[in-house]
Amino acid sequence: RHGSRQFGKVRYGAHGVAYAVQKTQIDLGVSQIDLLAVGPRDMEKSASVVKAHVSEVCGLGMAVDEVGVANVKGGAALRAAHRAFQRRGKDLVACAVDFNVLQAGATRDGTLKVAKELDITVFARSPLASGLGSGKYVEGDPSNGIAFPSLWRARALREVAPVHDALERVARMVSARRTGARRKAAERAGQRISSVPPGTVTPTQVALHWCIAKGAVPLPAVKTRAQAEEILGCRNWFLTREEVAELDKVVTYKLPRWRYLRKQWVSVEEGFGAMYRP
């Protein structure tokens, strides 16, 4: 994923995307782009739009291995994009959608079903819904223990509280299951049970694994070492059908409108204490 905003300006079109990709490529020190996913407005014209973007990127000296589409809305749109690529003799290998426990629309609109049928990898953008779908910010602790005003309205946190509660419950279920499995393995190996570390699982890890259980590849943002370690803790275990079903009971399919979700910024002149207005 790359950003196309620099010095307060937004770049549009194939050239703007190519410029942003080039900057990212320089920052990462790579010459090969494994996947370039572009979000055209009309999926019927997706192949030609992506081709234009790939041409611009390659014109700047970068190689693109695979191509995909972003902002797919529904299985019908994904089929249209697939047909458009087939007409040009290209393979559509991936698509990117907003998908998490609070935005589970892809399970209803046919995106995941069609992607599985056509062997297209689905990338879940914002798999934690900017932290709101991770169980990190809850009604009882809206700032996650940080001495800073909350980013979320109490009304919004109250609305998604059932999802947060389910994430906590499933996290406890998985933790108990993993701890029990480790103790049994220690018994068979003749080790002391007291020396076995607990298999602690966090709600964030559960939220990511729910995306995986639904057939998507989550792409969480990582800003700190602690976040990276938490994501690495998702390895070597999966959710059971019962645990997935527990979450399916409470998932939502569309986030509340942002003006009701996030608190509004006010002018700096009003002071830090009034930086957020409830």
GUSEMI-796830 format. One record per atom (N, C-alpha, C, O): x, y, z. Coordinates in pm, whole numbers, padded with zeros to 5 digits, always signed. Atoms other than C-alpha are relative to their C-alpha. Example, Ala and Ser with C-alpha at 12.3 -4.5 7.8 and 13.67 -1.06 7.14 Angstrom:
residues 2
+00089-00119+00000;+01230-00450+00780;+00090+00120+00000;+00194+00118+00066;-00082-00119-00006;+01367-00106+00714;-00077+00109+00073;-00026+00220+00090;
This chain:
residues 278
+00085-00119+00000;+00000+00000+00000;+00088+00124+00000;+00191+00129+00068;-00078-00123+00008;+00125+00343-00083;-00092+00119+00013;-00213+00109-00009;+00078-00123-00011;+00012+00698-00021;+00035+00095-00112;+00148+00096-00160;-00025-00093+00111;-00024+00965-00287;-00019+00145+00044;-00046+00232-00038;+00016-00135-00052;-00043+01270-00061;+00138+00052+00044;+00207-00014+00122;-00129-00055-00035;+00263+01492-00029;-00008+00153-00001;-00059+00213-00096;-00001-00145-00012;+00306+01851+00089;-00140+00059-00020;-00156+00163-00083;+00136-00052+00006;-00070+01894+00117;-00067-00012-00135;-00177+00042-00154;+00058+00014+00133;-00131+01799-00247;-00036-00145-00027;+00035-00237+00017;+00043+00134+00035;-00318+01499-00379;+00022-00022-00149;-00021+00058-00231;-00028+00028+00141;-00202+01340-00702;-00103-00098-00054;-00136-00197+00012;+00100+00084+00061;-00457+01185-00935;+00054-00063-00128;+00155-00017-00183;-00035+00060+00127;-00435+00958-01235;+00117-00095+00007;+00179-00112+00112;-00106+00101+00006;-00181+00700-01350;+00135+00059+00036;+00214-00005+00106;-00130-00060-00029;+00112+00940-01332;+00016+00026+00149;+00124+00006+00204;-00007-00025-00144;+00028+01036-00974;+00026-00127+00078;+00105-00128+00173;-00021+00128-00067;+00008+00672-00868;+00143-00048-00023;+00208-00096+00070;-00136+00045+00031;+00336+00591-01045;+00103+00079+00082;+00202+00022+00129;-00091-00083-00077;+00507+00882-00870;+00003-00044+00146;+00109-00052+00208;+00008+00044-00140;+00383+00764-00530;+00066-00137+00017;+00136-00160+00116;-00062+00132-00007;+00488+00405-00602;+00152+00012-00008;+00224-00060+00062;-00145-00020+00012;+00834+00526-00706;+00059+00047+00133;+00166+00002+00173;-00050-00049-00128;+00874+00714-00378;+00004-00114+00102;+00100-00128+00177;+00003+00114-00091;+00769+00404-00182;+00111-00099-00033;+00174-00155+00057;-00105+00093+00044;+01007+00190-00387;+00137+00048+00044;+00222-00033+00084;-00128-00056-00044;+01296+00424-00306;+00015-00014+00151;+00122-00048+00201;-00005+00011-00147;+01206+00424+00065;+00030-00144+00044;+00103-00166+00140;-00019+00140-00036;+01196+00043+00073;+00127-00060-00058;+00173-00165-00013;-00122+00052+00061;+01501-00003-00147;-00023-00122-00086;+00061-00212-00088;+00030+00115+00086;+01334-00246-00390;-00024+00050-00143;-00056+00167-00164;+00023-00036+00140;+01303-00250-00769;-00118-00075-00059;-00166-00039-00166;+00110+00082+00050;+01026-00510-00808;-00126+00028+00081;-00123+00024+00204;+00129-00018-00065;+00660-00436-00730;-00075-00132-00013;-00115-00171-00122;+00065+00132+00005;+00500-00769-00635;-00145+00010-00047;-00190-00074-00125;+00141-00013+00036;+00143-00645-00670;-00039+00147-00006;-00013+00223+00087;+00052-00135+00016;-00009-00323-00802;-00152-00010-00010;-00205-00062-00107;+00146+00003-00002;-00376-00285-00707;-00053+00141-00016;-00016+00231+00059;+00055-00132+00033;-00569+00007-00854;-00152-00007+00014;-00213-00109-00016;+00144-00003-00021;-00925+00114-00773;-00073+00082-00104;-00101+00200-00078;+00075-00077+00102;-01106+00217-01095;-00147+00013+00040;-00200-00069+00114;+00142-00021-00031;-01458+00355-01074;-00088-00101-00072;-00185-00151-00015;+00080+00093+00081;-01593+00131-01351;+00079-00130-00015;+00183-00133-00079;-00072+00127+00005;-01493-00235-01311;+00006-00057-00141;+00096-00135-00173;-00003+00047+00138;-01579-00302-01676;+00123+00055-00073;+00170-00005-00169;-00117-00061+00062;-01288-00071-01765;+00125-00017+00086;+00226+00050+00066;-00109+00014-00095;-01063-00194-01486;+00130-00042-00066;+00237+00006-00028;-00122+00050+00064;-00819-00376-01715;+00076+00112-00069;+00198+00122-00057;-00067-00110+00071;-00748-00070-01928;+00056+00103+00097;+00162+00159+00073;-00049-00095-00100;-00716+00153-01622;+00127-00053+00066;+00225+00019+00081;-00117+00060-00063;-00475-00088-01452;+00117-00004-00097;+00232+00018-00057;-00108+00003+00099;-00278-00123-01776;+00068+00136-00011;+00190+00145-00024;-00058-00134+00008;-00232+00253-01790;+00088+00029+00121;+00194+00089+00107;-00080-00020-00120;-00108+00258-01431;+00129-00082-00005;+00235-00032+00032;-00119+00085+00009;+00130-00034-01492;+00100+00060-00099;+00220+00058-00074;-00089-00060+00099;+00269+00139-01802;+00075+00119+00059;+00195+00136+00034;-00065-00115-00063;+00338+00455-01603;+00106-00046+00101;+00216+00010+00106;-00095+00050-00100;+00505+00258-01323;+00124-00058-00067;+00236-00031-00026;-00112+00060+00072;+00719+00059-01566;+00083+00106-00072;+00204+00090-00090;-00072-00107+00068;+00808+00380-01748;+00098+00072+00091;+00189+00139+00043;-00091-00060-00097;+00978+00497-01430;+00109-00099+00044;+00181-00073+00140;-00108+00094-00027;+01205+00192-01430;-00031-00107+00102;+00060-00174+00151;+00038+00103-00097;+01007-00036-01197;-00075-00112-00070;-00147-00088-00167;+00066+00117+00058;+00884-00387-01277;-00118-00040+00088;-00108-00040+00211;+00120+00042-00072;+00534-00503-01180;-00024-00147-00029;-00034-00189-00145;+00016+00144+00016;+00484-00873-01118;-00146-00039-00023;-00177-00105-00122;+00141+00035+00010;+00107-00906-01061;-00085+00126+00015;-00038+00229+00063;+00091-00115-00008;-00195-00676-01083;-00130-00041+00068;-00170-00158+00066;+00127+00024-00065;-00518-00642-00891;-00083+00125+00000;-00043+00228-00055;+00090-00115-00007;-00810-00410-00822;-00034+00027+00147;-00034-00064+00230;+00040-00040-00134;-00913-00219-00512;-00139+00062-00004;-00193+00088-00112;+00132-00063-00012;-01240-00071-00387;-00110-00080-00069;-00206-00023-00121;+00102+00085+00061;-01438-00368-00517;-00125-00001+00088;-00117-00018+00210;+00126-00002-00074;-01803-00348-00417;-00095-00105-00056;-00176-00077-00145;+00092+00106+00038;-01978-00679-00459;+00059-00101-00097;+00154-00072-00170;-00047+00107+00087;-01932-01006-00641;-00018+00031-00147;+00064-00009-00230;+00023-00034+00140;-02082-00869-00963;+00110+00090-00053;+00156+00073-00166;-00108-00089+00041;-01821-00594-00976;+00131-00076-00017;+00209-00047-00109;-00122+00079+00011;-01543-00845-00916;-00002-00087-00125;+00101-00104-00190;+00012+00078+00124;-01673-01065-01199;+00025+00089-00122;+00090+00047-00217;-00020-00093+00112;-01680-00761-01428;+00148+00030-00018;+00197+00034-00131;-00144-00026+00009;-01318-00685-01346;+00074-00122-00053;+00167-00109-00133;-00065+00124+00046;-01221-01048-01402;-00020-00018-00150;+00073-00057-00221;+00027+00010+00144;-01389-01048-01744;+00084+00100-00079;+00136+00069-00185;-00078-00103+00068;-01216-00724-01837;+00146-00041-00013;+00208-00016-00116;-00139+00045+00007;-00877-00871-01755;+00014-00118-00096;+00113-00128-00169;-00007+00115+00091;-00955-01193-01942;+00000+00044-00146;+00069-00014-00229;+00004-00048+00138;-01038-00996-02257;+00135+00050-00047;+00164+00049-00166;-00134-00048+00034;-00687-00854-02245;+00107-00106+00024;+00227-00078+00014;-00094+00109-00018;-00530-01190-02172;+00083+00011+00126;+00194-00042+00133;-00071-00018-00126;-00429-01092-01818;-00071-00074+00112;-00191-00102+00104;+00056+00065-00117;-00482-01263-01485;-00022+00101+00112;+00070+00174+00149;+00030-00082-00117;-00654-01078-01203;+00024-00087+00122;-00049-00182+00147;-00041+00090-00109;-00486-01222-00895;-00046+00046+00137;-00047-00033+00230;+00034-00049-00134;-00604-01000-00610;-00098+00115-00007;-00108+00185-00108;+00086-00117-00016;-00860-00749-00492;+00009+00044+00146;+00034-00038+00235;-00009-00056-00135;-00864-00522-00187;-00133+00063+00037;-00190+00140-00039;+00127-00055-00049;-01173-00439+00018;+00015+00037+00147;+00101-00017+00217;+00005-00031-00143;-01246-00279+00355;-00077-00113+00067;-00195-00135+00040;+00062+00119-00058;-01317-00584+00569;+00051-00021+00142;+00172-00030+00164;-00032+00025-00139;-01325-00637+00945;-00128-00039+00073;-00233-00050+00011;+00117+00045-00075;-01563-00743+01224;-00110+00106+00006;-00223+00075+00041;+00100-00107+00002;-01739-00406+01195;-00043+00036-00142;-00140+00110-00160;+00032-00022+00142;-01744-00399+00812;+00007-00133-00073;+00097-00156-00154;-00001+00134+00057;-01832-00752+00711;-00085-00011-00124;-00134-00119-00156;+00086+00000+00118;-02020-00653+00398;+00044-00095-00109;-00039-00144-00185;-00051+00089+00104;-01794-00865+00177;-00052-00142+00014;-00050-00219-00082;+00058+00133-00019;-01952-01176+00329;-00143-00006-00052;-00196-00115-00074;+00139-00005+00046;-02296-01062+00212;-00013+00034-00148;-00101-00018-00216;+00017-00048+00136;-02238-00892-00121;+00062-00091-00105;+00060-00059-00224;-00052+00098+00095;-02069-01194-00279;+00147+00016-00035;+00199-00063-00114;-00141-00022+00035;-01714-01057-00292;+00086-00120+00036;+00164-00168-00048;-00082+00113-00044;-01559-01340-00091;-00036-00128-00076;+00052-00207-00110;+00045+00120+00071;-01767-01607-00263;+00054-00003-00142;+00105-00105-00187;-00047-00006+00138;-01678-01492-00614;+00152-00008-00005;+00208-00072-00094;-00146+00005-00004;-01312-01442-00521;+00049-00143+00017;+00147-00183-00047;-00038+00141-00019;-01291-01802-00400;-00024-00080-00127;+00056-00166-00164;+00034+00071+00124;-01461-01925-00716;+00100+00028-00112;+00135-00061-00190;-00091-00041+00107;-01223-01731-00942;+00147-00007+00041;+00235+00033-00035;-00136+00013-00052;-00913-01802-00729;+00070+00137+00006;+00183+00153-00040;-00054-00135-00017;-00859-01433-00648;+00025+00023+00149;-00064+00000+00231;-00033-00029-00139;-00683-01336-00326;-00066+00129+00045;-00056+00231-00023;+00066-00118-00055;-00883-01093-00112;+00085+00056+00112;+00113-00013+00210;-00075-00069-00105;-00682-00842+00091;-00097+00084+00082;-00172+00165+00027;+00088-00076-00090;-00865-00701+00393;+00071+00127+00043;+00161+00124+00127;-00055-00128-00042;-00780-00334+00422;-00066+00041+00132;-00183+00010+00156;+00050-00044-00130;-00821-00181+00767;-00068-00114+00075;-00184-00102+00114;+00062+00115-00066;-00880-00523+00928;-00035+00023+00146;-00105-00058+00207;+00031-00033-00140;-00897-00356+01270;-00086+00126+00011;-00110+00176+00121;+00086-00118+00002;-01114-00060+01164;+00061+00116+00078;-00006+00178+00161;-00072-00109-00066;-00853+00192+01281;+00003-00015+00151;+00009+00084+00225;-00005+00028-00143;-00849+00025+01621;-00136-00021+00062;-00147-00081+00169;+00135+00015-00055;-01226+00039+01673;-00045-00145-00002;-00124-00186+00084;+00040+00139+00010;-01263-00323+01566;+00100-00097+00062;+00096-00217+00034;-00102+00085-00061;-00972-00453+01771;-00027-00030+00147;+00041-00112+00207;+00024+00015-00142;-01124-00431+02117;+00096+00081+00085;+00097+00069+00207;-00098-00081-00073;-00849-00187+02210;-00066+00123+00063;-00032+00162+00174;+00072-00116-00050;-01081+00112+02249;-00142-00042+00033;-00221-00069-00058;+00132+00045-00043;-01388+00019+02451;-00066+00109+00082;-00002+00207+00121;+00075-00104-00071;-01657+00215+02630;+00059+00026+00138;+00061+00140+00183;-00058-00018-00132;-01492+00155+02968;+00139+00060-00001;+00184+00113+00101;-00135-00055+00013;-01149+00263+02839;+00015+00056-00141;+00085-00003-00223;+00002-00055+00136;-01200+00487+02534;+00135+00046-00053;+00152+00062-00174;-00132-00046+00043;-00835+00601+02528;+00105-00109+00008;+00223-00083-00015;-00094+00112-00013;-00677+00257+02582;+00110+00030+00102;+00226-00003+00081;-00094-00026-00108;-00513+00375+02903;+00097+00113-00024;+00186+00135+00057;-00090-00110+00033;-00341+00671+02735;-00060+00131+00050;-00179+00156+00033;+00047-00128-00052;-00365+01013+02897;-00019+00099-00115;+00054+00198-00125;+00026-00084+00116;-00507+01170+02581;-00148-00013-00033;-00204-00121-00015;+00143+00008+00029;-00862+01254+02473;-00032-00112-00098;+00045-00140-00190;+00041+00112+00085;-01048+00968+02311;-00032+00046-00142;-00080+00158-00162;+00033-00030+00140;-01086+00958+01932;-00143-00042-00034;-00193-00010-00142;+00129+00058+00032;-01423+00788+01958;-00109+00052+00092;-00086+00071+00212;+00114-00042-00079;-01761+00905+02075;-00044-00115+00091;-00034-00232+00053;+00053+00102-00090;-01908+00721+02374;-00117-00073-00065;-00136-00193-00045;+00115+00061+00069;-02218+00661+02162;+00046-00109-00096;-00015-00215-00105;-00052+00097+00097;-02011+00483+01896;+00055-00123+00072;+00030-00236+00029;-00056+00113-00074;-01824+00269+02150;-00110-00084+00063;-00099-00207+00072;+00113+00073-00057;-02154+00177+02312;-00069-00084-00108;-00116-00194-00081;+00066+00070+00110;-02294+00077+01974;+00073-00128-00040;+00010-00228-00074;-00079+00118+00042;-02009-00165+01897;+00045-00081+00119;+00128-00171+00104;-00039+00073-00121;-01976-00290+02257;-00024-00151-00011;+00059-00228+00037;+00019+00145+00013;-02129-00632+02172;+00113-00069-00077;+00149-00182-00046;-00112+00056+00075;-01849-00689+01919;+00124-00008+00088;+00196-00107+00086;-00115-00001-00090;-01586-00588+02175;-00011-00111+00103;+00087-00178+00134;+00021+00105-00100;-01738-00824+02432;+00026-00138-00061;+00085-00225+00003;-00022+00129+00066;-01736-01110+02182;+00147-00026-00026;+00195-00138-00011;-00144+00015+00022;-01371-01046+02094;+00070-00040+00129;+00160-00124+00128;-00057+00036-00130;-01285-01063+02464;-00031-00144+00036;+00057-00217+00082;+00039+00137-00034;-01480-01385+02513;+00079-00101-00082;+00131-00199-00029;-00071+00094+00087;-01322-01556+02215;+00149-00001+00033;+00214-00105+00026;-00141-00006-00038;-00977-01436+02320;+00026-00087+00122;+00127-00157+00129;-00014+00085-00119;-01029-01605+02657;-00014-00147-00037;+00057-00232+00016;+00020+00139+00043;-01155-01922+02486;+00125-00054-00067;+00169-00165-00038;-00120+00044+00071;-00852-01941+02257;+00118-00011+00095;+00197-00105+00085;-00110+00005-00097;-00612-01862+02541;-00007-00127+00083;+00094-00193+00105;+00017+00121-00080;-00757-02144+02751;+00031-00125-00082;+00094-00218-00034;-00026+00116+00088;-00745-02384+02456;+00148-00018-00026;+00199-00130-00019;-00144+00010+00029;-00384-02304+02372;+00080-00036+00125;+00176-00113+00117;-00069+00033-00124;-00273-02317+02735;-00017-00148+00034;+00078-00214+00075;+00025+00142-00026;-00438-02658+02777;+00081-00090-00093;+00135-00192-00051;-00077+00080+00096;-00271-02788+02460;+00149-00001+00037;+00216-00103+00023;-00142-00007-00038;+00070-02669+02580;+00027-00086+00123;+00132-00150+00132;-00021+00080-00120;+00026-02836+02918;-00004-00149-00031;+00073-00227+00026;+00005+00141+00039;-00073-03166+02759;+00129-00041-00070;+00181-00150-00047;-00126+00030+00068;+00234-03149+02535;+00114-00011+00100;+00204-00093+00084;-00104+00005-00102;+00449-03079+02842;-00008-00129+00080;+00095-00187+00115;+00017+00125-00073;+00301-03379+03023;+00055-00118-00079;+00123-00205-00024;-00050+00110+00083;+00377-03608+02733;+00153+00003-00009;+00216-00102-00021;-00145-00012+00008;+00733-03473+02723;+00068-00014+00136;+00190-00008+00145;-00056+00016-00133;+00777-03522+03096;+00049+00129+00061;+00135+00127+00149;-00042-00129-00053;+00815-03150+03166;-00095+00045+00112;-00206-00006+00127;+00082-00054-00106;+00685-02954+03463;-00106+00092-00059;-00075+00180-00140;+00111-00080+00053;+00344-02804+03391;+00014+00146+00041;-00022+00236-00035;-00013-00137-00050;+00423-02497+03601;+00096+00084-00084;+00090+00207-00081;-00097-00073+00081;+00704-02405+03361;-00054+00033-00139;+00014+00100-00217;+00057-00023+00133;+00472-02396+03058;-00059+00142-00006;-00143+00176+00078;+00056-00135+00010;+00399-02036+02947;-00144-00004-00049;-00178-00091-00130;+00140-00002+00044;+00031-01948+02900;-00011+00040-00147;+00071+00118-00197;+00021-00035+00141;-00100-01926+02545;-00092+00119-00014;-00202+00108-00067;+00084-00120-00004;-00231-01572+02584;-00029+00052-00141;+00061+00061-00225;+00045-00054+00128;-00430-01432+02292;-00074+00131+00027;-00148+00140+00124;+00064-00130-00018;-00548-01072+02252;-00121+00015-00094;-00128-00055-00195;+00112-00026+00090;-00875-00941+02100;+00045+00045-00139;-00019+00011-00239;-00052-00043+00130;-00668-00779+01824;+00036-00121-00086;+00003-00125-00204;-00038+00121+00074;-00527-01117+01723;-00123-00079-00043;-00125-00137-00152;+00125+00068+00035;-00877-01266+01730;-00066+00067-00119;-00115+00000-00210;+00061-00074+00111;-01006-00990+01500;+00071-00029-00131;+00006-00042-00235;-00076+00031+00122;-00727-01060+01250;-00028-00141-00046;-00044-00166-00166;+00026+00139+00037;-00788-01434+01261;-00142-00020-00052;-00167-00112-00131;+00135+00010+00056;-01159-01380+01197;+00002+00032-00149;-00065-00034-00228;-00014-00033+00143;-01065-01214+00866;+00058-00120-00076;+00013-00153-00185;-00064+00116+00064;-00842-01513+00785;-00100-00114-00013;-00104-00182-00116;+00098+00109+00003;-01121-01757+00873;-00104+00022-00109;-00162-00075-00159;+00097-00030+00105;-01345-01580+00622;+00062-00003-00140;-00007+00021-00239;-00065+00014+00130;-01089-01625+00344;+00071+00124-00049;+00105+00133-00166;-00069-00121+00039;-00925-01282+00344;+00139+00005+00064;+00165-00060+00165;-00134-00021-00054;-00564-01177+00402;+00004+00139+00063;+00003+00238-00010;+00001-00131-00065;-00556-00897+00662;+00129+00077-00023;+00238+00020-00023;-00115-00089+00017;-00326-00600+00603;-00002+00106+00111;-00039+00220+00085;+00002-00098-00109;-00292-00432+00944;+00115+00098-00010;+00224+00063-00054;-00106-00100-00005;-00095-00113+00981;+00087-00025+00123;+00036-00056+00230;-00095+00022-00111;+00218-00147+01198;+00082+00127+00019;+00152+00171-00072;-00071-00125-00029;+00361+00163+01364;+00101-00015+00112;+00192+00068+00123;-00091+00017-00112;+00539+00029+01671;+00049-00144+00009;-00009-00234-00053;-00053+00135-00021;+00746-00270+01777;-00102-00088+00071;-00117-00207+00040;+00100+00076-00074;+00473-00376+02018;-00110-00051-00093;-00157-00164-00079;+00102+00043+00096;+00219-00385+01735;+00051-00112-00089;-00023-00206-00119;-00059+00104+00083;+00454-00592+01520;+00005-00132+00075;-00025-00237+00019;-00009+00122-00081;+00506-00842+01803;-00138-00060+00022;-00154-00182+00023;+00136+00051-00018;+00132-00867+01860;-00050-00070-00126;-00115-00175-00117;+00041+00062+00126;+00072-00943+01493;+00074-00132-00023;+00016-00229-00070;-00077+00123+00013;+00351-01202+01492;-00056-00109+00092;-00038-00228+00066;+00062+00097-00089;+00166-01367+01779;-00119-00072-00061;-00175-00162+00002;+00111+00069+00070;-00103-01470+01527;+00046-00129-00066;-00037-00204-00117;-00052+00118+00068;+00123-01743+01394;-00031-00128+00079;-00044-00126+00202;+00006+00136-00057;+00075-02116+01455;-00130-00032+00074;-00132-00124+00155;+00130+00036-00056;-00290-02110+01560;-00111+00061-00085;-00089+00157-00159;+00115-00047+00075;-00635-02059+01412;-00124-00007+00088;-00124-00072+00192;+00127+00007-00070;-00991-02006+01527;-00074-00127-00039;-00067-00170-00154;+00084+00115+00030;-01220-02307+01553;-00133+00049-00059;-00163+00168-00056;+00130-00037+00056;-01562-02314+01386;-00090+00062+00106;-00164+00158+00079;+00083-00053-00108;-01729-02254+01722;+00040+00142+00035;-00047+00226+00061;-00048-00135-00032;-01513-01949+01789;-00037+00099-00108;-00073+00213-00079;+00041-00087+00110;-01582-01806+01445;-00150+00028+00007;-00195+00140-00016;+00144-00015-00011;-01954-01866+01495;-00038+00097+00112;-00136+00170+00101;+00025-00092-00112;-01939-01678+01827;+00014+00145-00046;-00062+00231-00003;-00018-00135+00052;-01811-01372+01643;-00104+00034-00106;-00149+00148-00116;+00099-00024+00106;-02051-01413+01351;-00134+00048+00055;-00210+00113-00016;+00127-00041-00059;-02340-01356+01591;-00010+00152+00018;-00119+00207+00021;+00003-00142-00037;-02237-00996+01657;+00065+00092-00103;+00060+00214-00087;-00068-00087+00097;-02043-00872+01351;-00101+00094-00065;-00218+00061-00081;+00084-00096+00070;-02180-00565+01178;+00047+00010-00145;+00159-00032-00177;-00031+00000+00142;-02186-00500+00806;+00031+00139-00056;+00067+00154-00172;-00031-00134+00045;-02140-00128+00790;+00027+00087+00121;-00049+00087+00218;-00033-00090-00110;-01970+00125+01014;-00101+00114+00007;-00157+00153-00095;+00082-00121-00009;-02176+00414+01150;+00067+00113-00077;+00188+00110-00099;-00057-00112+00075;-02127+00735+00958;+00104+00070+00086;+00085+00086+00207;-00114-00050-00075;-01800+00897+01056;-00032+00120+00087;+00026+00135+00194;+00025-00117-00083;-01949+01220+01184;-00066-00039+00132;-00062+00038+00228;+00054+00049-00126;-02130+01015+01447;+00101-00086+00075;+00083-00115+00193;-00095+00094-00058;-01827+00795+01512;+00118+00071+00063;+00149+00050+00180;-00115-00072-00052;-01527+01025+01549;-00043+00132+00062;-00140+00194+00020;+00027-00130-00058;-01522+01330+01770;+00052+00109-00092;+00148+00088-00167;-00034-00108+00091;-01498+01662+01592;+00113+00085+00057;+00116+00117+00175;-00108-00091-00041;-01183+01872+01602;-00055+00141+00016;-00145+00182-00057;+00037-00140-00016;-01221+02226+01730;+00126+00083-00016;+00236+00028-00026;-00114-00087+00025;-00995+02527+01685;+00101-00007+00113;+00065-00030+00229;-00106+00005-00099;-00661+02535+01862;-00017+00111+00104;+00024+00096+00219;+00017-00113-00090;-00756+02871+02014;-00083-00037+00122;-00072+00027+00227;+00085+00039-00111;-01009+02691+02235;+00079-00075+00107;+00028-00100+00217;-00084+00064-00101;-00721+02516+02411;+00003-00150-00014;-00086-00211-00075;-00017+00145+00009;-00594+02162+02446;-00113-00074+00071;-00155-00181+00027;+00106+00069-00075;-00861+02077+02701;-00127-00014-00079;-00208-00102-00050;+00120+00007+00083;-01129+02140+02439;+00034-00044-00142;-00038-00012-00236;-00044+00039+00135;-00941+01983+02149;-00103-00088-00068;-00118-00085-00191;+00104+00084+00056;-01221+01730+02105;-00134+00043+00057;-00146+00074+00175;+00135-00035-00045;-01589+01809+02122;-00086-00124-00005;-00097-00185-00112;+00081+00123+00000;-01817+01520+02226;-00122+00010-00089;-00199-00085-00100;
